[in-house]
Amino acid sequence: NAGVTQTPKFQVLKTGQSMTLQCAQDMNHEYMSWYRQDPGMGLRLIHYSVGAGITDQGEVPNGYNVSRSTTEDFPLRLLSAAPSQTSVYFCASRPRGDRTYEQYFGPGTRLTVT
Amino acid sequence: QQPVQSPQAVILREGEDAVINCSSSKALYSVHWYRQKHGEAPVFLMILLKGGEQKGHEKISASFNEKKQQSSLYLTASQLSYSGTYFCGTEINYGGATNKLIFGTGTLLAVQP
């Protein structure tokens, strides 16, 4: 299993540009999430999904869109990039069940907006 | 909703012990603990469910006080490999598991020889 994969690893955008961060997992996990990590702020939840076709907002959703058309993929779209979105983005997944399970993180995408 | 972690940073010598605390203002269903090395993704350590259980992982253990909505991570006889940033993640108690896992701001742990 490849686990959770993210592309690209690094990206530089100009203010106002749009792009999509890709995330895929091959573990058949129903739960998937996107986090951003900034110095001193920890991991902040952007959007999350409990299954294909179902998404919800996390703590910091503004400026980001998600969709979940398949169990495997959970792309994150930046609509109009701003310097405040410079961050490291982590995608994560875990199984859904009658109890809570550990979360598996992807390697991250480092995004710089100039 | 973000849980509060303390201390923000701690420096230890090899062999010393440390405690990291995680506190929430909401009733919790579970607490997760992860460790992140510089430039890497967070890695799972353990999960504690409501019920006051304590779990262990090598020389790292944790407790969860459901009534106080607090969890503590105990690192015993620290090793150089324990260095990193520790995060607690909390799931609010809506009656079962959800996918809304909210993390604290992290505790930077540095173990020196």
Chai-1 contact restraints between the chains, C-beta under 6 A:
chainA,res_idxA,chainB,res_idxB,connection_type,confidence,min_distance_angstrom,max_distance_angstrom,comment,restraint_id
A,Y31,B,N99,contact,1.0,0.0,6.0,A-B,restraint_1
A,G42,B,F103,contact,1.0,0.0,6.0,A-B,restraint_2
A,G42,B,G104,contact,1.0,0.0,6.0,A-B,restraint_3
A,G42,B,T105,contact,1.0,0.0,6.0,A-B,restraint_4
A,G42,B,G106,contact,1.0,0.0,6.0,A-B,restraint_5
A,L43,B,F103,contact,1.0,0.0,6.0,A-B,restraint_6
A,L45,B,I102,contact,1.0,0.0,6.0,A-B,restraint_7
A,Y48,B,N99,contact,1.0,0.0,6.0,A-B,restraint_8
A,V50,B,N99,contact,1.0,0.0,6.0,A-B,restraint_9
A,R99,B,A97,contact,1.0,0.0,6.0,A-B,restraint_10
A,T100,B,S30,contact,1.0,0.0,6.0,A-B,restraint_11
A,T100,B,A97,contact,1.0,0.0,6.0,A-B,restraint_12
A,E102,B,F44,contact,1.0,0.0,6.0,A-B,restraint_13
A,F105,B,A41,contact,1.0,0.0,6.0,A-B,restraint_14
A,F105,B,P42,contact,1.0,0.0,6.0,A-B,restraint_15
A,P107,B,A41,contact,1.0,0.0,6.0,A-B,restraint_16
A,G108,B,A41,contact,1.0,0.0,6.0,A-B,restraint_17
